[in-house]
Every structure is written in C-alpha cells, then in structure tokens.
C-alpha cells in the first residue's frame, strides 16, 4: 500500500513526539529503536523510512521537546506583565508537578548528562536549542543590559536545572519540596541583585556632570 506524503509526515511527527517522551523518561540509552517504534504503533523495519540513524531520531526528539519548553515560556511571558515574567517562568518550572513528570518535562535535566557523551553533531544540535532557551530567559529580565541579562539567564537556567535534578533525586517528600523552594529563591534573588546593580550604575552615570 502506498501512503500519501502527508501521511508519512504525520507518522514521522508521531514517532518524534513519542520518542521525546520515552527518551526523557528512560534516558538516551534506556530504550532501543524497536521499543520506540512500537510506542508509535509501528514496526522496527519502518524506522529507516523516516530516519537515517538512531542519532537522527535522538536529535529530532530532544529538539522537539526543547521547542515545546521555549514555546511554553513565550506563552507565559505574553500573559504576564514584564516585571513578573521571569518569576512566572521560574515558578512554573520548579514545581512538584514538573519534578514528578520526567516524560513531559524539560529535556535539560533529563538528558543533558547523556547528551554530553554523544557525538559532536548531537552536542552541537543540543547547544543550539540550549542557547535559544537562554535567549528566551534573557528577554524576561528587563532593565538590565543585554549582555548582563544573558549572563543572568545562563546562571538562572543552570540553577533551575540543577535544582530540578536534586529535587528528583531527593524523591517527592518535604526535603525535595524544600530544594525546589530554595532553587526558586536563588534564581530570583540573583536576578533582583543584578537589576539593583544595573540601576545603581545607571544612577551614578546620570549624576556625573557633563564636561564642557
């Protein structure tokens, strides 16, 4: 039976979506191609009709998941006043719900350690998506020069990721919840300090009399 181009594209997208969930749940090496295809309702033999290699599927799957995260952050930002956007994103990220749902959560804490051991091609593709996430966070830090905002976004994302990893390791009890709370405070306190510093510098520049 011959299928239409649209059918093949839909099937390809379904495989990628299913793989993105399973990879986050079990890790990049915790599930094989046969199982990934089975999850998508297909046979192992059909894999190479859609992907050149397992690496190709891995790259598409984590890219899909990371794009979903950035899309979610954009929507949250659009629905929130500028001064509360970063806090809203951080609050939505460091939650018990996110901690307990690996399959639909952020790719970074779920797969980054394994991606670091993958091929240069895979690491480069991951880095591109990671940088996009940093840029989205940086856009939510107003009243701070772009370079400083980007630096704060990198530190914030690293703290958010590390917090989620530790909270998952700690389980789902009070200690784990405390870790999530500490991470939220650390991110927002650091950004608040950066904003205060930027305003202080701007104030000093404004108070310096012009030379004639």
C-alpha positions as CSV (number, residue, x, y, z in Angstrom):
1,X,0.0,0.0,0.0
2,X,1.3,3.5,-0.9
3,X,0.8,6.3,1.5
4,X,0.5,10.0,0.8
5,X,3.2,12.5,1.6
6,X,1.0,13.9,4.4
7,X,0.6,10.5,5.9
8,X,4.4,10.0,6.1
9,X,4.9,13.4,7.6
10,X,2.2,12.7,10.2
11,X,3.8,9.3,11.0
12,X,7.2,10.9,11.3
13,X,5.9,13.6,13.7
14,X,4.2,10.9,15.8
15,X,7.4,8.9,16.1
16,X,9.4,12.0,17.2
17,X,6.7,13.0,19.7
18,X,6.5,9.6,21.3
19,X,10.4,9.3,21.3
20,X,10.7,12.6,23.0
21,X,8.6,11.4,25.9
22,X,10.3,8.0,26.2
23,X,13.8,9.4,26.0
24,X,13.1,11.8,28.8
25,X,11.6,9.0,30.9
26,X,14.3,6.4,30.3
27,X,17.3,8.3,29.1
28,X,19.0,8.3,25.7
29,X,20.3,4.8,26.1
30,X,17.5,3.4,28.2
31,X,15.3,2.5,25.2
32,X,16.0,0.9,21.8
33,X,14.8,1.7,18.3
34,X,12.4,-1.3,18.3
35,X,10.7,-0.1,21.5
36,X,10.5,3.5,20.2
37,X,8.8,2.3,17.0
38,X,6.5,0.0,19.0
39,X,5.4,3.0,21.1
40,X,4.5,4.8,17.9
41,X,2.5,1.8,16.7
42,X,5.0,0.9,14.0
43,X,7.3,-1.9,13.2
44,X,11.1,-1.8,13.7
45,X,11.5,-2.3,9.9
46,X,9.9,1.0,9.1
47,X,12.4,3.0,11.1
48,X,14.8,3.8,8.2
49,X,12.0,5.0,6.1
50,X,11.9,8.0,8.4
51,X,15.4,8.4,9.9
52,X,18.9,7.9,8.6
53,X,20.1,6.7,12.0
54,X,19.2,6.5,15.7
55,X,21.2,9.7,16.2
56,X,18.9,11.5,13.7
57,X,15.9,10.5,15.8
58,X,17.6,11.5,19.0
59,X,18.3,15.0,17.7
60,X,14.8,15.5,16.4
61,X,13.3,14.2,19.6
62,X,15.2,16.4,22.0
63,X,14.8,19.4,19.7
64,X,11.0,18.8,19.7
65,X,10.9,18.7,23.5
66,X,13.1,21.8,23.9
67,X,11.0,23.7,21.4
68,X,7.9,22.9,23.5
69,X,9.6,24.4,26.5
70,X,10.5,27.6,24.8
71,X,7.0,27.9,23.3
72,X,5.5,27.4,26.8
73,X,7.8,30.1,28.2
74,X,6.8,32.5,25.4
75,X,3.1,32.0,26.1
76,X,3.6,32.5,29.9
77,X,5.6,35.7,29.1
78,X,2.8,37.0,26.8
79,X,0.2,36.5,29.5
80,X,2.3,38.2,32.3
81,X,3.4,41.8,33.0
82,X,7.1,42.4,32.1
83,X,8.3,42.7,35.7
84,X,6.8,39.3,36.7
85,X,7.6,37.2,33.6
86,X,10.8,35.6,34.8
87,X,9.3,34.8,38.2
88,X,6.3,33.2,36.5
89,X,8.6,31.0,34.3
90,X,10.7,30.0,37.3
91,X,7.7,29.3,39.4
92,X,6.2,27.1,36.7
93,X,9.5,25.2,36.2
94,X,10.4,24.4,39.8
95,X,7.2,22.7,40.8
96,X,6.4,19.2,42.2
97,X,4.3,18.5,39.1
98,X,7.3,19.2,36.8
99,X,9.6,17.2,39.1
100,X,7.4,14.2,39.0
101,X,6.7,14.1,35.3
102,X,10.0,13.3,33.5
103,X,8.4,12.3,30.3
104,X,6.8,15.7,29.6
105,X,9.3,17.9,31.5
106,X,12.4,19.9,30.5
107,X,14.9,18.0,28.4
108,X,18.0,19.6,30.0
109,X,17.8,17.9,33.4
110,X,16.5,14.7,31.9
111,X,19.1,14.2,29.1
112,X,22.0,16.7,29.3
113,X,24.4,14.4,31.1
114,X,23.9,11.8,28.4
115,X,24.0,14.3,25.5
116,X,27.4,15.4,26.8
117,X,28.7,11.9,25.9
118,X,27.1,11.8,22.4
119,X,28.7,12.7,19.1
120,X,29.9,16.3,18.3
121,X,26.9,16.6,15.9
122,X,24.4,15.7,18.6
123,X,26.1,18.0,21.2
124,X,26.1,20.9,18.7
125,X,22.4,20.5,17.9
126,X,21.6,20.4,21.6
127,X,23.7,23.5,22.2
128,X,21.8,25.4,19.6
129,X,18.5,24.7,21.3
130,X,20.0,25.4,24.7
131,X,21.1,28.8,23.6
132,X,17.6,29.6,22.4
133,X,16.3,28.8,25.8
134,X,18.9,31.1,27.4
135,X,17.8,33.9,25.0
136,X,14.2,33.5,25.9
137,X,15.0,33.8,29.6
138,X,17.2,36.8,29.0
139,X,14.3,38.6,27.3
140,X,12.4,38.3,30.5
141,X,15.0,40.3,32.5
142,X,14.1,44.0,31.9
143,X,16.2,47.0,32.9
144,X,19.4,45.1,32.6
145,X,21.9,45.5,29.7
146,X,21.6,42.6,27.2
147,X,25.0,41.1,27.9
148,X,24.3,41.1,31.7
149,X,20.8,39.8,31.1
150,X,22.1,36.9,29.1
151,X,24.7,36.1,31.7
152,X,22.0,36.1,34.4
153,X,19.8,33.9,32.1
154,X,22.6,31.3,31.8
155,X,23.1,31.2,35.6
156,X,19.3,31.0,36.2
157,X,18.9,28.1,33.8
158,X,21.8,26.3,35.3
159,X,20.3,26.8,38.8
160,X,16.8,25.7,37.6
161,X,18.2,22.6,36.0
162,X,20.4,21.6,39.0
163,X,17.5,22.3,41.4
164,X,15.2,20.0,39.5
165,X,17.8,17.2,39.3
166,X,18.4,17.4,43.0
167,X,14.7,17.5,43.8
168,X,14.1,14.4,41.7
169,X,17.0,12.6,43.4
170,X,15.6,13.5,46.8
171,X,12.2,12.0,45.9
172,X,8.8,13.6,46.5
173,X,8.8,14.5,50.2
174,X,9.3,17.6,52.2
175,X,13.1,17.7,51.6
176,X,12.5,17.6,47.8
177,X,10.0,20.4,48.1
178,X,12.4,22.5,50.1
179,X,15.0,22.0,47.4
180,X,12.5,23.4,44.8
181,X,11.8,26.4,47.0
182,X,15.5,27.1,47.6
183,X,16.2,27.0,43.9
184,X,13.4,29.5,43.2
185,X,14.7,31.9,45.8
186,X,18.3,31.6,44.5
187,X,17.3,32.4,40.9
188,X,15.1,35.3,41.7
189,X,17.3,36.8,44.4
190,X,20.3,36.7,42.0
191,X,18.3,38.5,39.2
192,X,17.0,41.0,41.7
193,X,20.6,41.8,42.8
194,X,21.6,42.2,39.1
195,X,18.8,44.6,38.5
196,X,19.7,46.7,41.6
197,X,23.3,46.8,40.5
198,X,22.4,47.9,37.0
199,X,20.2,50.7,38.4
200,X,23.0,51.8,40.7
201,X,25.5,52.0,37.9
202,X,22.9,53.9,35.7
203,X,22.3,56.3,38.6
204,X,26.0,57.1,39.0
205,X,26.4,57.7,35.3
206,X,23.4,60.1,35.4
207,X,24.9,62.0,38.4
208,X,28.2,62.7,36.7
209,X,28.2,66.3,35.4
210,X,28.9,66.7,31.7
211,X,32.3,68.1,30.8
212,X,32.5,71.1,28.5
